[in-house]
Amino acid sequence: MGVTVATSEAEASERPQISYKTELGDPFHIASIAGALGVHEKFVAYAMSMGLTLIVNAAAVAVCVPVRVFTESTWGLRGPGVVSSGSPLFLQNVWDFLSTNAVKVTGSAVFPFMSPLIWYYLSIIPGTILDLCDFQWGRQYKIQAGAVPSLQSMLKSLRSQLINIVVFAGPGLTMMWMNQGPWPYYGPSSLCLQDCSPAALFPTSAPSVFEVLFHIAFSLVIFDFAFGVWHILHHKSRPLYRHVHSYHHTFFMTFSLVTQYVDLIELLVVSLLSMLLPYAMGQHPLTNWLWAIISVQLSVESHAGYDFPFLMGRWLLGGPLIGLSGPVGHDRHHQRPRTNMFPYLKWGDMLFGTSWPGHDAVAAGVKSQ
């Protein structure tokens, strides 16, 4: 399929949905099941996608169990009165402030979910301004230099995200806020479901630096692999792609607001992984908050459409040293959707043979798909 990419400033960034009729199959026999049941294919595709979401999350949680066992044996349990060794003074001071002085904010059950959401909308501002203004100096860092998202595309993406928040996130967060629970952090006591007291449930000690790095590293690897597998399956199945994941591929180029331009089921798999993995591996709340910010930042960067040298994906632990693919890798995925399936790291694509080093998307005004 040939797609002409306009080099004018009015380029709209949208294209018709890619047809995979000759490339994708139906490994889950969704069409046959729909025919046998006499229901629409989309209904079966959604049910299958939901089942895969639950399976992927269950497998990811199972992988986290040995991490939690190691955590408890090395740093001890988490909870009030439990004092662990190895917490540096600066981290302990930060934790004391956040868990006592700022407890009215951080102690809310919705804080670990609201804080990354707020960070997301703050982090997309720079890229959105660059796209709206299309500064000449910014084009040298733009991955697809001749492609500029239209205001219509931006508003369409923003509207979709706000609908997802109202329909999906809003009711759950409201219920948690009203119930003051359930308590979203792992600890030695039984799970608190409502009327949870942060003063009684927050750990006394801050984590050690090594513990923070250990948990963030495992969160990065497990999240990346789990979502990558889910992602691959939704690209290998024509019904799953058509009815669930193609929504995210409405845009052939990436820009900041595309980050959360997803179907509700895709939002669900990301939300569940983000919520369950820290709990399952016994993360300290401070690590949990830090990981949430890092994951949101990496996700926004990978969709920003710009490859600035100061991006987190460039310098975090050496960037390429740990296999971070960064914005270039994911932008290439939107150019050729059968490649670069894993969101953060290159390891999974190397394992599954889906890597594409690629080339510039815009060459003489034409991009081939």
VENVEN-V755508 format. One line per field, one symbol per residue. phi: phi as a letter, one per 40 degrees, with the letter a starting at -180 (. if undefined). A space follows every 10 residues. Layout:
phi: ???
This chain:
phi: .cbcbccccc dcgbaccccb dcbbbbccfc cccccccgbc dccccccccc cccccccccc ccccdcccdc dcccbgcbic gcbbcgccdc cccccdcccb cbcccccccc dcbccccccd cccccdcccc cccfcccccc bccbccbbcc cccccccccc cccccccbcd cccccccccf icccbcaccc cccafcbccc bccccccccc cccdcccccc cccccccdcd cdccccbccc cccbccdccd bcbbadccdb cbcdcccccc cccccccdcc cgccdccdcc cccccccccc ccbcgbbccc cdccbcfggd cbgccgcccc cccccbccbf cccbbcdccc ccgbcbcgac cbbfgbbbb
